[in-house]
Amino acid sequence: MQLKEATIERIVNWCAGRGKMPYTEVMKLRFGQIPTGMENMPLMKLNVYFYNPDSLPGLQELKIRAADGGGVEAVSPNLALAIELLIDNEVYVIAPLQGPDDYERVD
């Protein structure tokens, strides 16, 4: 599976209207803090595009519930599973895409 060209265009256009933000801020939105050991990594100094049109919550905001068979599970999609893509030499951090129409099969 891969992202459809139309999905990539939608991401780029949405982000263009919002501009870049420091990668450290994206990490705080995703995890509530900068993960231990990553504070001084060069990546933390980058400004990146952050695609989160549905305002998905970060780990620190998750609602959890008891899972069947024990343990816990997240009740809603969240930013923990965001992906990072390089599009036209720019870093985009993309919240999990929920629509089946965002992907296409690659043979």
Rosetta blueprint (number, residue, H / E / L):
1 M L
2 Q E
3 L E
4 K L
5 E H
6 A H
7 T H
8 I H
9 E H
10 R H
11 I H
12 V H
13 N H
14 W H
15 C H
16 A H
17 G L
18 R L
19 G L
20 K L
21 M E
22 P E
23 Y H
24 T H
25 E H
26 V H
27 M H
28 K H
29 L H
30 R H
31 F H
32 G L
33 Q L
34 I L
35 P L
36 T L
37 G L
38 M L
39 E L
40 N L
41 M L
42 P H
43 L H
44 M H
45 K H
46 L L
47 N E
48 V E
49 Y E
50 F E
51 Y E
52 N L
53 P L
54 D L
55 S L
56 L L
57 P L
58 G L
59 L H
60 Q H
61 E H
62 L L
63 K L
64 I E
65 R E
66 A E
67 A L
68 D L
69 G L
70 G L
71 G L
72 V E
73 E E
74 A E
75 V L
76 S L
77 P L
78 N L
79 L H
80 A H
81 L H
82 A L
83 I E
84 E E
85 L E
86 L E
87 I E
88 D L
89 N L
90 E E
91 V E
92 Y E
93 V E
94 I E
95 A L
96 P L
97 L L
98 Q L
99 G L
100 P H
101 D H
102 D H
103 Y E
104 E E
105 R L
106 V L
107 D L
